[in-house]
Amino acid sequence: MNAGRRTQAERSASTRGAVIRAARELFGQYGYGAVSTVVVAETAGVSRGALYHQFSEKRDLFEAVFEDLERSLVEVIGAAVAESHSDDPIANLIVGCLAWLRASTAPEVRRIALLDGPAVLGWRLWREIELRHTIGLVENALAGAIAAGRIRTQPVRPLALVIVGALDEAAQYLAHSDDDAAEDTAAIRSVIEQLISGLAVDPGSRSAVKSGQVG
């Protein structure tokens, strides 16, 4: 009986995964409003009944897709930081932010995360999901940099939101850059690097950092 229940659970997980993958591809390519659940079910190779067994409505499916996308972004950012092999929190912040910027210029990410996300889910839920994933990753990196004495002690969340806002605006700018894409990308990279580097303090100034006297 236990084995049978596990098999059913595995089938359910497989169906759910197939639906999310299909919906993510379709939402990313055509946008939430242009994609019906009928098309999602057909693309996933499941019945509409199976789809609605997993997701009671289209908006719930979009929420799952957005959460899946956010997890993917965290993996991409984490891999970039790991590949940098740096022990400096500031250098890792720069690498992570640039990795997020690169990922955010992809049409799928821009459509789902930046355009449809706030409109479909509402700003509060959209931000709540980001806080669990990408923004949470930035917060952890900033907290680590503060603990290491590389950034002056200050509230982490407001700082993370300012950085994320800059990245989102930069991604939108690059997404609409046609004529001088390479030049614009280089300019934006330079701005992001300067923004993060500007937060840094000398590691030797740890006591001043902790007391809030630096900067």
Secondary structure, 3 states (H helix, E strand, C coil): CHHHHHHHHHHHHHHHHHHHHHHHHHHHHHCHHHCCHHHHHHHHCCCHHHHHHHCCCHHHHHHHHHHHHHHHHHHHHHHHHHHHCCCCHHHHHHHHHHHHHHHHCCHHHHHHHHHHHHHHHCHHHHHHHHHHCHHHHHHHHHHHHHHCCCECCCCHHHHHHHHHHHHHHHHHHHHCCCCCHHHHHHHHHHHHHHHHHCCECCHHHHHHHHHCCCC
